[in-house]
Amino acid sequence: MKKKKFSLFFLAITTMFFTFASPYIEYEVISEAELTQNPIPHYRVIKILQKGEILNNNSEFLSWNEKEYGIHFIKAYTDKGESGCINIEDIKIKNSAVADERLKNGNWIAKYCIDSIYKNDINIIFENEGNIKKYVEGRPVELDHDWPWQDYMDLTRLYVNNLYINISFSINNYLGIFNGIEDKIYHLYDYSVWNYTKNKYTNQFKENERHILTCSFDGDYLNVFIDDDFFMTFVNVDNNLEDECIKFIKGKTYNISKVIWPRHADGSCDYELTQKTSFTLESIMTVKENLKLRSEEATSSEGLTVMSEGSKVQILEIGKSDIIGGIKSNWVKVKIQKGSRTPEGHLIRPGLIGWCYGGYLK
């Protein structure tokens, strides 16, 4: 599994520093580790720390990033007054447990991002994070770059280690610092919400309030609770599904016909693809549920009308293959048959020709 960057800022920068005014915390070295002058691996090593040594810090966290992976550091001090940077993977909070390996090693993405590509509907992300397209195209003063709105899009990710939790949205970010871990419970004592605009998730955190974070695993799914209230669901995905999701949110061509979908602990899957329907030219088919008739073979094309369940169409042409709503099928050019109606009960003019998605015909 390749490691990803989890940056507080949406622009890529080489080294980042962020500081919290928080209580004094001691950290314990859990494996032989380097104390370095800068937050860069193997660079200007001050000393080699041994397992069990105790450190403290001034709440200054640092991140060093390269393409395809990020390594996070903390500014630490030894009991002899020596100071330097240490990789957070090499320490834990003193007298505390370590974060669950499934959390630390998983590639956790918000479930609604997976729902969005599965249903071919970017609005699912907008419903959770706000309409980023409208926000960016409105060009608030904070955005000093004339970039397309897709350039601001990213998958919503969860990153957890022994010291903090980071939830990175497209244009905002939540970072919570731990002061204790026990079993599946993570105590948050400080946090930061960086954003251009808040969303319904970051709005749940109030300044100067402490929180209890609880994690519940269900196969490839992770349900996160804040103070006993449900917060978000994440799914652990492989690189292939992640790559296709990124293509989707960036408005590029994507293909989910061969991806491995996440599964629950009981083996069930929310995203199985239904096999496509076969079509015969000139045949008459029935609409299975309300279905839009469009001017072209694309969901972005103009809608001509909406056909209600039971409406009849004649197949004139078989178009491109697509996956919509978990159904693999083809777009088909059809002609409306007599007696077809809209969901409101209005008759549709017989002979009207357009395109519809064949996965909803039988």
C-alpha positions as CSV (number, residue, x, y, z in Angstrom):
1,M,0.0,0.0,0.0
2,K,1.6,3.3,-1.0
3,K,1.7,6.0,1.6
4,K,-0.1,9.3,0.9
5,K,0.5,12.9,1.9
6,F,-1.9,14.4,4.5
7,S,-1.2,18.1,4.4
8,L,-2.7,20.8,6.5
9,F,-2.6,23.0,3.5
10,F,-4.0,22.3,0.1
11,L,-1.0,23.6,-1.7
12,A,2.1,21.4,-1.7
13,I,4.9,22.8,0.4
14,T,8.1,21.1,1.4
15,T,8.1,21.5,5.2
16,M,5.2,22.6,7.4
17,F,5.1,23.7,11.0
18,F,2.0,23.9,13.2
19,T,1.9,24.7,16.9
20,F,-0.7,24.2,19.6
21,A,-1.0,25.8,23.0
22,S,-1.5,22.5,25.0
23,P,-0.7,20.8,28.2
24,Y,2.8,19.4,28.9
25,I,2.9,15.8,27.5
26,E,5.7,13.2,27.7
27,Y,6.4,10.8,24.9
28,E,8.1,7.4,25.1
29,V,10.4,6.1,22.4
30,I,9.0,2.7,21.2
31,S,11.9,1.7,18.9
32,E,15.5,2.8,18.2
33,A,15.1,6.1,16.5
34,E,17.0,9.1,15.2
35,L,16.8,12.6,16.7
36,T,17.6,14.9,13.8
37,Q,18.3,18.6,13.4
38,N,15.6,19.0,10.8
39,P,12.4,17.1,9.9
40,I,14.1,15.1,7.2
41,P,15.1,11.4,7.6
42,H,18.8,10.6,8.3
43,Y,19.6,14.3,7.9
44,R,22.1,15.8,10.5
45,V,21.5,13.1,13.1
46,I,22.0,14.5,16.7
47,K,21.8,11.2,18.5
48,I,20.3,7.7,18.3
49,L,17.5,7.3,20.9
50,Q,16.9,4.0,22.5
51,K,13.6,2.3,23.2
52,G,12.1,3.5,26.5
53,E,13.7,6.9,26.5
54,I,11.3,9.7,27.6
55,L,10.9,13.0,25.6
56,N,8.7,16.0,25.9
57,N,7.7,18.6,23.3
58,N,6.5,22.2,22.9
59,S,3.5,21.1,20.9
60,E,5.3,21.9,17.6
61,F,4.5,19.3,14.9
62,L,6.4,19.3,11.6
63,S,5.7,17.5,8.3
64,W,8.2,16.8,5.6
65,N,6.6,15.8,2.3
66,E,7.7,14.3,-0.9
67,K,5.7,13.1,-3.9
68,E,3.8,9.9,-3.1
69,Y,4.5,9.9,0.7
70,G,4.7,12.0,3.8
71,I,6.7,11.5,6.9
72,H,5.6,13.5,10.0
73,F,7.8,14.7,12.8
74,I,7.6,16.3,16.2
75,K,10.0,18.7,17.8
76,A,11.2,16.9,20.9
77,Y,13.5,17.5,23.9
78,T,15.4,14.9,25.9
79,D,15.8,15.0,29.7
80,K,19.3,16.3,29.1
81,G,17.9,19.3,27.2
82,E,18.9,18.1,23.8
83,S,16.4,19.1,21.1
84,G,15.6,17.8,17.6
85,C,13.0,16.2,15.4
86,I,11.8,12.6,15.7
87,N,9.5,10.6,13.4
88,I,6.1,10.2,15.2
89,E,6.1,6.5,14.2
90,D,8.9,6.0,16.7
91,I,7.1,7.4,19.8
92,K,3.9,7.2,21.7
93,I,2.3,9.0,24.6
94,K,3.9,7.9,27.9
95,N,1.7,5.4,29.8
96,S,-0.7,5.1,26.9
97,A,-1.5,2.5,24.3
98,V,-0.6,2.9,20.6
99,A,-3.1,3.5,17.8
100,D,-4.6,0.5,16.2
101,E,-2.4,-0.8,13.4
102,R,-5.5,-1.0,11.1
103,L,-6.0,2.7,11.6
104,K,-2.4,3.6,11.0
105,N,-1.8,1.3,8.0
106,G,-5.2,1.6,6.2
107,N,-5.9,3.8,3.2
108,W,-9.0,5.3,4.7
109,I,-11.3,7.4,2.5
110,A,-14.8,8.8,3.4
111,K,-17.5,6.4,2.4
112,Y,-19.4,9.2,0.6
113,C,-16.5,9.5,-1.9
114,I,-17.0,5.9,-2.8
115,D,-20.8,6.3,-3.0
116,S,-20.2,9.3,-5.4
117,I,-18.2,7.4,-8.0
118,Y,-20.4,4.3,-7.7
119,K,-23.5,6.4,-8.5
120,N,-21.6,8.7,-10.9
121,D,-22.9,11.6,-8.9
122,I,-20.4,14.3,-7.7
123,N,-23.3,16.0,-5.8
124,I,-23.0,13.4,-3.1
125,I,-19.6,14.9,-2.2
126,F,-21.1,18.4,-2.4
127,E,-23.9,17.4,-0.1
128,N,-21.4,16.4,2.5
129,E,-18.7,19.1,2.1
130,G,-20.6,21.9,0.5
131,N,-20.7,22.8,-3.3
132,I,-17.0,23.3,-3.9
133,K,-17.7,24.0,-7.6
134,K,-19.9,27.0,-6.8
135,Y,-17.6,28.2,-4.0
136,V,-14.4,28.2,-6.2
137,E,-16.2,29.7,-9.2
138,G,-17.4,32.5,-7.0
139,R,-13.7,33.3,-6.4
140,P,-13.6,34.4,-2.7
141,V,-10.7,36.6,-1.8
142,E,-8.9,33.6,-0.1
143,L,-8.4,32.0,-3.5
144,D,-5.7,33.9,-5.3
145,H,-5.3,31.3,-8.1
146,D,-7.5,31.1,-11.1
147,W,-7.6,27.3,-11.1
148,P,-10.6,25.2,-12.3
149,W,-12.7,24.0,-9.4
150,Q,-11.7,20.3,-10.1
151,D,-8.1,21.2,-9.1
152,Y,-9.3,22.0,-5.6
153,M,-11.0,18.6,-5.3
154,D,-9.4,15.8,-3.3
155,L,-10.7,12.6,-1.6
156,T,-11.6,13.0,2.0
157,R,-9.0,11.0,3.9
158,L,-8.5,9.8,7.5
159,Y,-5.0,9.5,8.9
160,V,-4.3,8.3,12.5
161,N,-1.0,7.7,14.3
162,N,0.0,7.5,18.0
163,L,-0.2,11.3,18.4
164,Y,-3.0,12.7,16.4
165,I,-5.9,12.3,14.0
166,N,-6.1,14.2,10.7
167,I,-9.2,14.4,8.5
168,S,-8.4,16.1,5.2
169,F,-11.2,17.4,3.1
170,S,-10.9,19.2,-0.2
171,I,-10.9,22.8,1.1
172,N,-10.8,22.3,4.9
173,N,-9.0,20.1,7.4
174,Y,-9.5,18.8,10.9
175,L,-6.5,18.0,13.1
176,G,-6.9,16.6,16.7
177,I,-4.1,16.0,19.1
178,F,-4.3,13.0,21.5
179,N,-3.4,13.1,25.1
180,G,-4.2,9.5,25.7
181,I,-5.2,6.2,23.9
182,E,-6.8,3.2,25.5
183,D,-8.2,0.3,23.6
184,K,-10.5,1.8,20.9
185,I,-10.8,5.2,22.7
186,Y,-8.8,8.2,21.7
187,H,-8.8,11.3,23.9
188,L,-8.5,14.6,22.0
189,Y,-7.4,17.6,24.0
190,D,-6.6,20.1,21.2
191,Y,-7.5,20.6,17.6
192,S,-7.3,22.9,14.6
193,V,-9.8,23.4,11.8
194,W,-8.1,24.9,8.8
195,N,-10.6,25.7,6.0
196,Y,-11.7,28.1,3.3
197,T,-15.3,27.2,4.3
198,K,-16.6,24.9,7.0
199,N,-18.7,21.8,6.4
200,K,-21.1,19.8,8.5
201,Y,-18.3,17.7,9.9
202,T,-15.9,20.4,11.0
203,N,-18.8,22.3,12.4
204,Q,-19.2,19.6,15.1
205,F,-16.0,20.7,16.8
206,K,-16.2,23.6,19.2
207,E,-13.2,25.6,20.3
208,N,-11.6,24.8,23.7
209,E,-13.7,21.6,24.1
210,R,-12.2,18.2,24.6
211,H,-13.6,15.2,22.8
212,I,-13.6,11.4,23.0
213,L,-13.1,9.6,19.6
214,T,-14.1,6.0,19.3
215,C,-13.5,3.7,16.3
216,S,-15.6,0.6,15.4
217,F,-14.4,-1.7,12.6
218,D,-16.7,-3.6,10.2
219,G,-14.5,-5.4,7.7
220,D,-13.2,-2.7,5.3
221,Y,-15.5,-0.1,7.0
222,L,-14.6,2.1,9.9
223,N,-17.3,3.9,11.9
224,V,-16.1,6.9,13.8
225,F,-17.9,8.4,16.8
226,I,-17.2,11.7,18.6
227,D,-18.5,11.8,22.2
228,D,-20.7,8.8,21.6
229,D,-22.4,10.5,18.6
230,F,-21.9,9.0,15.1
231,F,-19.4,11.2,13.1
232,M,-18.4,9.6,9.8
233,T,-17.8,6.3,8.0
234,F,-14.6,5.6,6.2
235,V,-13.6,2.7,4.0
236,N,-10.2,1.1,3.4
237,V,-9.5,1.0,-0.3
238,D,-6.7,-0.3,-2.5
239,N,-4.7,1.9,-4.9
240,N,-6.7,1.0,-7.9
241,L,-10.0,2.1,-6.5
242,E,-8.4,5.2,-5.0
243,D,-6.9,6.1,-8.4
244,E,-10.2,5.8,-10.2
245,C,-11.9,7.9,-7.5
246,I,-9.4,10.6,-8.0
247,K,-10.0,10.6,-11.8
248,F,-13.7,10.8,-11.1
249,I,-13.6,13.9,-8.8
250,K,-11.1,15.6,-11.2
251,G,-13.6,15.2,-14.0
252,K,-11.4,12.7,-16.0
253,T,-12.3,9.4,-17.6
254,Y,-12.5,6.6,-15.1
255,N,-13.3,2.9,-15.1
256,I,-14.6,1.0,-12.1
257,S,-15.5,-2.2,-13.9
258,K,-12.5,-4.1,-12.4
259,V,-12.0,-2.4,-9.1
260,I,-12.1,-4.3,-5.8
261,W,-15.0,-2.9,-3.7
262,P,-14.8,-2.8,0.1
263,R,-16.7,-5.4,2.1
264,H,-18.3,-5.6,5.5
265,A,-17.2,-8.2,8.1
266,D,-20.0,-10.5,7.0
267,G,-18.7,-10.5,3.4
268,S,-21.5,-8.4,2.1
269,C,-20.7,-5.5,-0.4
270,D,-22.6,-2.3,-0.9
271,Y,-21.2,-1.8,-4.4
272,E,-21.6,-4.9,-6.4
273,L,-22.1,-4.3,-10.1
274,T,-25.3,-5.6,-11.7
275,Q,-24.7,-7.2,-15.1
276,K,-25.8,-5.3,-18.1
277,T,-29.1,-5.8,-19.9
278,S,-28.9,-7.2,-23.5
279,F,-30.6,-5.2,-26.2
280,T,-32.1,-6.0,-29.6
281,L,-32.6,-3.3,-32.2
282,E,-36.2,-2.4,-32.9
283,S,-37.4,-4.3,-29.8
284,I,-39.8,-2.7,-27.3
285,M,-38.6,-2.4,-23.7
286,T,-40.2,-1.2,-20.4
287,V,-38.8,1.4,-18.1
288,K,-38.2,-0.2,-14.6
289,E,-38.1,3.1,-12.7
290,N,-38.3,6.8,-13.4
291,L,-35.8,7.5,-16.1
292,K,-34.6,10.6,-17.9
293,L,-34.7,10.8,-21.7
294,R,-31.7,12.9,-22.8
295,S,-30.5,14.6,-25.9
296,E,-27.2,12.7,-25.9
297,E,-25.6,9.6,-24.3
298,A,-24.3,11.3,-21.2
299,T,-25.7,12.3,-17.8
300,S,-24.5,15.9,-18.4
301,S,-26.6,16.3,-21.6
302,E,-29.9,18.1,-21.8
303,G,-33.0,16.3,-20.3
304,L,-35.9,16.0,-22.7
305,T,-38.4,14.5,-20.3
306,V,-38.7,11.9,-17.5
307,M,-40.3,8.6,-18.2
308,S,-42.2,6.9,-15.4
309,E,-42.1,3.2,-14.5
310,G,-44.0,1.2,-17.0
311,S,-43.4,3.5,-20.0
312,K,-42.5,1.8,-23.3
313,V,-39.6,2.6,-25.6
314,Q,-38.3,1.1,-28.9
315,I,-34.6,0.5,-29.2
316,L,-33.2,2.4,-32.2
317,E,-29.4,2.4,-31.5
318,I,-27.0,0.9,-28.9
319,G,-24.5,3.4,-27.6
320,K,-21.5,3.4,-25.4
321,S,-21.0,1.3,-22.3
322,D,-21.2,2.9,-18.9
323,I,-21.6,2.2,-15.2
324,I,-24.3,4.2,-13.3
325,G,-25.7,3.3,-9.9
326,G,-23.7,0.1,-9.8
327,I,-25.3,-1.1,-13.0
328,K,-23.1,-1.9,-16.0
329,S,-25.0,-1.3,-19.2
330,N,-25.2,0.7,-22.4
331,W,-26.8,4.0,-23.4
332,V,-29.5,3.4,-25.9
333,K,-31.2,5.6,-28.4
334,V,-35.0,5.1,-28.1
335,K,-38.4,6.2,-29.4
336,I,-41.2,6.8,-27.0
337,Q,-44.2,4.5,-27.5
338,K,-47.9,5.4,-27.1
339,G,-49.2,5.5,-23.5
340,S,-45.9,6.5,-21.9
341,R,-46.2,9.0,-19.1
342,T,-44.1,11.3,-16.8
343,P,-44.0,10.6,-13.1
344,E,-46.7,13.3,-12.7
345,G,-49.0,11.3,-15.0
346,H,-48.7,13.5,-18.1
347,L,-48.7,11.7,-21.4
348,I,-45.4,11.9,-23.4
349,R,-45.7,12.6,-27.1
350,P,-45.3,9.2,-29.0
351,G,-42.4,9.2,-31.4
352,L,-40.2,11.5,-29.2
353,I,-36.6,10.3,-29.7
354,G,-33.7,10.6,-27.3
355,W,-31.1,8.7,-25.3
356,C,-31.5,6.9,-22.0
357,Y,-29.4,4.6,-19.8
358,G,-30.3,1.0,-20.6
359,G,-29.6,-0.3,-17.1
360,Y,-33.1,0.8,-16.1
361,L,-34.9,-0.9,-19.0
362,K,-36.3,-4.5,-19.1
